[in-house]
Amino acid sequence: MDYYKALIVLIVYLCLRTIYRLALHPLRGIPGPKLAASTSLYEFYYDAIKGGKYIWEVERMHRQYGPIVRISPREVHIKDPYFYDEIYTSSSIRKRDKDSKLVASFCAPTASFSTVDHNLHRSRRAVISHLFTRKAVVSHESIQDNVGKLASRLESIHKKGSVFSLKIAAAALISDVLAQYMYGTSTHYLDDPTFRSESVASATELASKIHILRHIPVIATIFQLLPLALLRPFRLLSDFCDFRLWLRKQSQDALQGKGGSTVRRGPVFDALLRANVPAEEKTLQRLEDESFTLFSAGSETVSQALSVIFFHLLKNAEFIKTLRKELKQVMPMPDLATWSELEKLPFLTAVITEALRLSGTSGRLPRVSPTEPLIYGKYIIPAGTPVGQSNYFAHRDPAMYPNPNAFDPYRWIHAEDENTNPKPFYAPFSKGSRQCIGINLAYATLYLTVATLIRRFDMEISDSTEDELRTARDFLIPFPEKGQAIVKARVKNVLTT
């Protein structure tokens, strides 16, 4: 009998909640399907059950309901590039928090990237932001050193006639760069015969489960409470656990190096541990979480962009010819140039810009205005509401980017000539106060890597198709319909002039 009473109570509760969400909720006037407004199970079905497919349902909603849609009981999505800067504002007065439900799924609660509160995020970011300025990145030698190391590895691969993965090699490169920048050490992924990179494998593992963790947050809590050694035997978590254990060891070593020890630290961790901040900002978990998010975001963004760049360049002989001719202006011989020299080259810049447009994050990454409502046309979005705009839609808006799915570097050169540059609607590293802190490090790595490898090697794509790079599923980062983007290549020739 008690079971029947409990069932009746549950049914009554669900009915009342549905009535509230549809008729009384502050978002009741926002257009959208009633089912999405009444239950998060609608989103759960498309993202967690079907696997990252809600992005296409949201796109369908916009076609039916217009540029503003209530996509869940608590969240609004706006598909309008002119409103992007309002959501992702850079004003220190107009605060933007992150969505607590989303960041809980990152399994790094004390990282700057996962910090919900605007003010706390600002104070955490301030400790290390000076290390990611353009001047700081230029002065650090780890990028050029590791790009040179990658080039040496490709020469060895050429001698063996082997095929290698551009995505994994790029991930190994940026991981070694980040390790030196943060810890003053190396992951040694570039030394591995297969460029084994646990950092990007870990990020991919976590991303593939992001929707489960977001909708069932208790799982993320359990992940963080259980010892990593207990989770490691599970095949789907092995890379995640191995990488977190490596980060923990490096963070412990950095902590032990505090106070004059001879233990070496990179500039980022040296700044974190020397900062005049409360003790809880220097705990092992804080250091490990910060490292995990920097590695995960950095390795995925750069490796995916480089995969897109080399796939399309190596499939188009005219692109290669044009770029190599331009590179010879600053690289008469196939050796390293500087970032400052390379970024002045218009075609190289256009190639990198276009690749980031096509390869950036696909997720919504909503923001929350904690104190003021947002006004979109006749709609008032109450303070405290998660509001987002997917970069995927912004970067593929045909009004801004004709033939938006094509890799066309010339669209940026022509736009400069015609004074119709879509750059104001371009945000591969997001915008505002939460813009990716590593943007300069990423750009420097992209410029130096593309220039060095194109100038030094003739390569060809091997057993890879564009389907690997076509976004079919959204797990915050883009996934193809099946598997993961690998993009295999072969070195045909080493250039000496």
Protein Blocks (a to p, Z undefined) as FASTA:
>chain_A
ZZmmmmmmmmmmmmmmmmmmmmmgmklmpgcdfklmmpcklmmmmmmmnooplmmmmmmm
mmmnojbdcfbfkbccdddfklmmmmmccbfklgcdddfklmmmnopakbmklpmblmlm
mmmmmmmmmmmgmklmmmpmklmmmmmmmmmmmmmmmmnopacdfklmmmmmmmmmmmmm
mnopaehlmmpmnlpafklmmmmmmmmmmmmmmmmmmlmmmmmmpcfklmmmpmklmmmm
mmmmmmmmmmmmmmmmgghiabdcdfklmmmmmpccdfklmcfklmmmmmmmmmmmmmmm
mmmmmmmmmmmmmmmmklmmmmmmmmmmmmmbacdddfklmmmpmklmmmmmmmmmmmmc
fbfoiaddfkbccdehjbccdehiacdddfklmmmcfklmghklbccfklmmmmmmnopa
fklmgcfkogajlbcfklmmmmmmmmmmmmmmmmmpccddehiafklmmcfbdehiacdf
bhcafkpaddfbdcfZZ
